[in-house]
Amino acid sequence: MSYQIPNAIQLRVTLADIEPPIWRQLIVPLTCNLAQLHLLIQAAFSWWNYHLHEFRIGGLSYGDVAIIEEFGESDRRLFDESRVRLCDFRRTPGLMFIYNYDFGDNWDHLVEVEDFQALDPVPRLATCIGGARARPPEDVGGVGGYENFLAAMADPTHVDHRATKAWAGGHYDPEWFDLDFVQKDVRNALKSGVRRRLYQPKAKPIKSR
């Protein structure tokens, strides 16, 4: 059977205000809702899902209403993210919206709709098909804190080098991206009780012959 009606959406998700860009490219079933897309983005960037989040689309905000009402700003008007599916979007490539994670560090992710696809078989799980660079550490202090973090990590003589390296789990490579690792995390993102990858894996040493 050949599918003519789109059943998947291709997204490019880029972390704002950081150069060179940190991005992931995903193919996601159109049946996914925004609550599920939140988990997929978390997995694609290896975030820990420890903080509040929201989607900002067309001037409206979508998120986990119960959690934000309890822990967020009481005057926020928020719509339930689980009630909006990707198939509800305009079927026009080029649509963009914001996914914000951690209202303290304020990580804005620009989500761009690149394409709608008719796949055979119909996809049940999301797929990561590309990306570049490692996301900043959790709780690093936003864009400014990330810049300070990179400076301390890059300079062994920096007064905070040892403490910063230990805080980061002993290892951090800003250029790290491993599609196999990320793809595994994305494929498991919607499973219950999924374990978070707290630190990036260290590169395996190349064996000499």
Phi, psi and omega in degrees: 000132180256125183271130179254331181275131180304137177230005180213157180231135178261124184239143169245121183247119185236132177286125187286152169070019178233132177232140352300158187293148173251118187213160174223146178242125187235146166248121190234137176302140181294343180283349180295143173261176184293330177297321177287323177297323175305312181294325179292319178293320176303315181292320184295327181260359182062030170292161185267354182058042181264344192238170177292158180210165172201157170256139175242111187228120176056036179084359179247156180246138180231138179190196176275100189301315184297317183290316182291326176295329181277319188245344183264202180282131186291337184264007178288132172264114188231139177258152186290117182294336182285349182263359181244120179256159180296334178288350176279349183283159170301137181275054181232114176303147180109346176300137179230146173209173185249135167248119181252130179236132177072095183294349175274300178287335171061059179274106175273130175247124176275118181256116182247129174281111182270326187193154168250135187233147173253101187257148178229115006283169177298126183291137175258333183237157176282159180225137171263125184247358179181169179170177178202137169070155181275145176286159179297158176296151173300143173061028182281344178107028179076194185300314179297317178296325178295319178298318177295321178299313181298321179296317181292320181291326186280345187241102181301341180269356180296140184300333182255010187300308185295315181294320180294318179297318178296318180298327181276007180090012177090355184200136172202124177240110182296341181268002184292131166202123180235108186300323181295316178298311183296318180300319178299317180295319179295319181295332181263001192300327185264003177285148178286143177069023181294139179273136180276144175274103189287326180226151181292144179294147174282144178296138178286135179296143178283124181285131177275147180278000000 
